[in-house]
Structures are given as structure tokens and as C-alpha cells.
Amino acid sequence: MSLEKVFFGFFVLFAATLNFGFFLGDMSDPSMHSLIALYAALVVNACALVLKLGDRTQLGAVHLATSLVAVIQLLVSTVYYTLNNVDGKVPSAHTTAMIVSFSGGALLANIVSVVLLVVETSTFRRR
């Protein structure tokens, strides 16, 4: 078992589950979407991005692309959340819906990344 592949798989799945945890819930209810969960999803997605940088295969390039999309979407979501929460007030329903929508795009990219990981793992043959 390769420890590098274990870390890679861990971060890909962890990024997806953290993003899903933030995304889940009523889109217009700010109390269901924690800022800490959004920050955690961004940080773990950034870690997954760094782990994908060394792969020089075509599948690695697609993995990197999905990770870039997820990080950019989460970064936009985090910046939007931060800018609309400057005075400490609870974000409006519209603002929360926008934040959750951006994280939904990142979630879709994370799902594609997980599917790619499963496909790559299932096609691996032991030598």
C-alpha cells in the first residue's frame, strides 16, 4: 500500500465531505451553513490541490482541473461570505443562497474528482 495514495485519497474524500457538510441544508437559512465549515472546506481543498500538482498524466491533469475549480469556487464563496459579514450581522437569505450556490459548484467539482479517483483505482492492476 502506498502511503502517498492513501493521503491523496483521504484529502480528495475529506474535501468532498466537508464541502457537502457546508452545502447541505436550506439555502436561504444562514444558521445551517457554518463559516468555519466553509473555511475548513477551502483549506482541505487547497491541500488536495497541492497533492495533485505532481501528477503528470492526463488523468492527473483532469484531477488538477477539478481541484482548481473547487478551490476557486470556495474562495469566491468565502470572500463573498466575509465581505457580507463585516459588521457581524447574520447574512440575508439572498446572500446565503449565493454563498451556498458557489459552494455547490465546488461540490460538483469534488464529486467529479471522487469519481475520477474511483475510476482510476478500479482500473489499477497489480503487477
Secondary structure, DSSP 8 states (H G I E B T S, - for coil): --HHHHHHHHHHHHHHHHHHHHH-S-TT-GGGS-HHHHHHHHHHHHHHHHHHTT--SHHHHHHHHHHHHHHHHHHHHHHHHHHTTTTS----HHHHHHHHHHHHHHHHHHHHHHHHHHHHHHH----
